[in-house]
Structure formats: structure tokens, C-alpha cells
Amino acid sequence: MLRTPQSGWPARDGVCKPGEGPAAHVSLVDIGQFPPADGSVLPVAQQDGDVVAFVYVRDGFRLEDRFEPMPALGPDGWRRSLVFTNGSDKVVDLGRARLDLQTDPATEGSVAWHQHPFHMVRTRSGKLLCVAKWNESENVRVHGLGEGGIRADVSASWRLAPGQSAQVQWVDVWLARDTGDDPTRREARRWYAAHGIDQPVRYPDWVYRAILCETSAAGHIDSRFSDTGGFDAFARQIPYLAACGINALWLNAVQTHKQGANPMAGWNHYGPRNQLEIDPILGGAEGFSRLAGTMRDHGMHLISEVVPHGGHSLQARNLPEWHTRGRKGELRKNWGGCGMDNASPAWQDVLKRSMRMLADAGAIEGVRIDVAPGQGPNWGSPRTNHASHSTVGGCLEVMAALRDGIRT
């Protein structure tokens, strides 16, 4: 176990040492950083079995900087996380969190590897000190600070009533041998295996030899997507594309859109009007099916598209409680329409059914997701007070729904 001095900073001879100020903090909107940067709030070390926590307390606020053993990474592996509790009598908005580590580097420029999602530093003791992020709810950025510092910035957003707590996304920290031909890649593989990812992802064979072309059945970009004439007209271009060596098409969104083809005004296929209808202007489900059949006859694979922000659609208008809102309750109207919350189970079901529709009509083999990270934290979510779950967490749930829609 890393020694844990009174300062709250992990420390071990030749590996890491205390830094300046608190080793972790959260940012409270309209209040400031807790604990304060001036070091006026010192932590109290608490131990429960093998779990060590540094606890900062003041004015009803409580922050635990927790280190839990992670045996899958060996005896020198830990999972580090933060738990913030609002013990005040007011509602508090948590807007960000930060975890710092100060290594004792071997030499200047001792960064061994900085490759998403890792940061590894060669230490004076001859060990590698490794940090890696694991995103399930919000984005975490791990980066170096110079002179051996490592920081994890967590884009966490929570609205906490009195007595409520926030579990902030974790990072993994471990020590490793700096030996062998490629210790950094070895440790990356070991970390993935610790999370149950011990085999490379195998995609269908055609993916590895795909020559992919992005296109639209409505038209070409220089005509504002208005000069092709729909699925049947586009199907007549498939033999030419196949002769060019193209064997996979990413077909821009075909769900019914907010305006028809117009060389002057353009064609906005990123403003779906009905997520559950294939646009009749393009030729509807039957035309889409004919196009897909022509592609298969020429050895082509079809990847479709979905627009989850979908703020102009009939289905989005029927789910007003899932329109994303800013911290002060204001509606987000990105691109003119309401921004839908990816973490909405009802919205995920709409998107799943949209994929089922495309799979039934065109036997699609994949989907490109427009603005996959979502519309930002939803401070008005009826599901949770964890506003930033609508970002990475909601995106992962949408991806699962889309996958299931294509498969089932």
C-alpha cells in the first residue's frame, strides 16, 4: 500500500510524494473549491479493512478521497474515487472534480507513455507509476502536469439536496515493473484484462477490408443534397461506385426530415421530423429496401445513421420532460430544436425502434451516431440528480439500444 501522510497525498519513497494543496477537490457552483486550495482544511485518515480514505469536512461539506485495493492489478493496485456529501441545509450543484498525484520521476521527461486512457511515469525507484481512467458516466481526462504531476479532471455534474451524496467517477492507480521490451503496452493489456477485456474485439471480416464512402440518397453536397432524387435514382449509381472499388456505404440519415429536397434551401438530413418513418420523399421503406438489395447484389455493405439529438421530431415533441436543460432550468435548443437526453429510457426505445425499422427494410449492418456524446449535462432529468450521466452514461445506453434494435 502507498503510504498516506497527513497531507492526504499518496507517498512512497522513490515513487510519489506530497504535492501542494489538497490532493483532490470538487468545484461547487457559486461556492468555490472544496476543500479550499489554501490548505486550510486538512484531511483525517480513516481506514476500514484495506480501504483508506482521506476525509475533508467543513461547513457541512464532506469529501472522501478513497483508495480501494484492486487485486486484479496486483498488490500495488488501487481504485481511487471521490464521494462528496452535502451536509448543509441548501441545495448544492457540483460542477467538476479533480484528483492529483505527484510522482517522484526518474529524470526530467520521465513520461513513459501518454496514450488515451493512460498516463505512465518512470519513477526514481525504477517502477512505472500508472494511472488509467474508466468512463461509465462522464468524461475523465488524465494528463500530466509537468515535473511528474498527474491529474484526472472529471466532468462530473450533480445537484445535491441536503443529505445527498455524489459518487464521482474513479481512476485506477498501480505500480508495475519497468522491465522488458515494451512494459507500457504490457501494463495496458493487464489493465484491460482487469476490466474483463482480455481478447481483442473481432469485427466482421468485411470491416477490415472495407473501402467506405459517405453519401446521401438525397444528393451531393454541392447541390445541398438535392440533386439525386432518392433511393431508386441513387441505386442506379451503385454499379459505378462498386466499379471504383467501394464496398461499404455510410448512408446519411434516411428518417423523414423537416424539409424536402430544395436546391436553394438545402436538405437537412440532421433534423429528423419522424424517427419511425423512412422518408417518403426519398422513396419510403420500399425504395430503401430496393436500394439495399442493389447494394448487396454488388457486394456492398450498408451502414445507416441516426440523429439522437432529434429535437424536431414528432417523438421528441411527445417527450417534453426529456428535453435537456441547463443549470438554471433553461431549455437547450441546439440547432434550433430541443436537445434530447440520451439517458431517457423512453427516448432510447424510440431510437431502438428506428434501428429495427431500418434493419427490417434494408438489413443494415451498422450505424453512425451523430453527436454521440449527447447534448451536455441535463440538470432537469426526471431520472437522476446526476446531471452528467446524460453525457457518457447516456451515450453508452443509446449505443446498446441501437445495437439491440439492429440485432433483434
C-alpha positions, 0 to 999 in steps of 0.5 A: 500500500502507498503510504498516506501522510497527513497531507492526504497525498499518496507517498512512497519513497522513490515513487510519489510524494506530497504535492501542494494543496489538497490532493483532490477537490470538487468545484461547487457552483457559486461556492468555490473549491472544496476543500479550499486550495489554501490548505486550510482544511486538512484531511483525517485518515480513516481506514476500514479493512484495506480501504483508506480514505482521506476525509475533508469536512467543513461547513457541512461539506464532506469529501472522501478521497478513497483508495480501494485495493484492486487485486486484479492489478496486483498488490500495488493496485488501487481504485481511487474515487471521490464521494462528496456529501452535502451536509448543509441545509441548501441545495448544492450543484457540483460542477467538476472534480479533480484528483492529483498525484505527484510522482517522484520521476526518474529524470526530467521527461520521465513520461513513459507513455501518454496514450488515451486512457493512460498516463505512465511515469518512470519513477526514481525507484525504477517502477512505472507509476500508472494511472488509467481512467474508466468512463461509465458516466462522464468524461475523465481526462488524465494528463500530466502536469509537468515535473511528474504531476498527474491529474484526472479532471472529471466532468462530473455534474450533480445537484445535491439536496441536503443529505445527498451524496455524489459518487464521482467517477474513479481512476485506477492507480498501480505500480508495475515493473519497468522491465522488458521490451515494451512494459507500457503496452504490457501494463495496458493489456493487464489493465484491460484484462482487469476490466474483463477485456482480455481478447481483442474485439473481432469485427466482421471480416468485411470491416477490415477490408472495407473501402467506405464512402459517405453519401446521401440518397438525397444528393451531393453536397454541392447541390445541398443534397438535392440533386439525386432524387432518392433511393431508386435514382441513387441505386442506379449509381451503385454499379459505378461506385462498386466499379471504383472499388467501394464496398461499404456505404455510410448512408446519411440519415434516411428518417423523414426530415423537416424539409424536402429536397430544395436546391436553394434551401438545402436538405437537412438530413440532421433534423429528423421530423419522424424517427419511425418513418423512412422518408417518403420523399426519398422513396419510403421503406420500399425504395430503401429496401430496393436500394439495399438489395442493389447494394448487396447484389454488388457486394456492398455493405450498408451502414445507416445513421441516426440523429439522437439529438432529434429535437424536431421530431414528432417523438421528441415533441411527445417527450417534453420532460426529456428535453435537456436543460441547463443549470438554471432550468433553461431549455437547450435548443441546439440547432434550433430544436430541443436537445434530447437526453440520451439517458431517457429510457423512453427516448432510447426505445424510440431510437431502438425502434428506428434501428429495427425499422431500418434493419427490417427494410434494408438489413443494415449492418451498422450505424453512425451516431451523430453527436454521440456524446449527447447534448451536455449535462441535463440538470432537469432529468426526471431520472437522476440528480446526476446531471452528467450521466446524460453525457457518457452514461447516456451515450453508452445506453443509446449505443446498446439500444441501437445495437439491440434494435439492429440485432433483434 
